[in-house]
Amino acid sequence: MTDPSPDTIARAALEPFAGGNPLLPADEHAIAAQSGLGLRQVERIALSMGVLPERYRRNTSSISVHEQARLLGSCVAMVGLGGLGGYVLENLARLGVGCIRAAEGDVFEASNLNRQLLAEERWLGEPKTDSARERAERINPAVELEVVDAFLDETTVADFLKGADLAVDCLGGLDFRATLQHAATAAGIPMVTAAVAGWCGYVGCVAPGAPGPADLLPHAGGVEDTLGTPAPTVMLAASLQARECVRLLLGGTAEPTVLLFDLSDGTFETIRF
């Protein structure tokens, strides 16, 4: 008799919880160790059996078991792990997006401490990708984080986006935004974009081939260095980005709209292209 496959071992361990109790009271780490599978694989099997890992229990009113499985099977390619990127990574990891690919070539400096979630004094002078790896592992080890410790350019962005379901623009400044938008179009995937300056910001989705904010802005510079980037503005924009990521990954369409907000007077406005 041949030995059971890792998949069979995991399913046998999960079977007692597949029918009544929608949560996974079993230790998924123990099941992964017993079967030899990764945590992401164990969770995907559990969800296919209708068993919801407890870490996602508070998602259930908004995200069904089927949708949770879809998120866990998704891949997002995000560019930037600074202010926007750190909070987007945090949200997507906690939500259970199964594969997150992130590119960032910068190191932390003291001016990042006011707003960047991944920035701590112990990381000053260190690559932002190192902090991202550690935090993602502590938040949700079932999520597979792939990092590229480099700035992307026109020659590398296409390979970076290959196989992703969605691109996320978490860049600072304007220099690379249009290039990323055009690369997402070439890859045939939508892009979620955002930018902040002072108490203002915007968030939008760009369908492949459709116009986006980058088409209306200069291709260099930016005003955030002049107006600053307070943490509440960055956190709000990143949260809205993460929500748009989930909406698109679950089958939503990229509408030709951009949400503009100004926290100085609490106004929000949606404009169409």
PyMOL commands that set and color helices and strands:
alter all, ss='L'
color gray80, all
select helices_A, chain A and resi 6-17+28-35+39-48+54-59+65-72+83-95+110-112+121-123+128-139+157-161+177-187+213-215+224-227+231-249
alter helices_A, ss='H'
color red, helices_A
select strands_A, chain A and resi 23-24+52-53+75-79+99-103+144-148+166-169+191-197+200-206+257-262+267-272
alter strands_A, ss='S'
color yellow, strands_A
deselect
rebuild
show_as cartoon
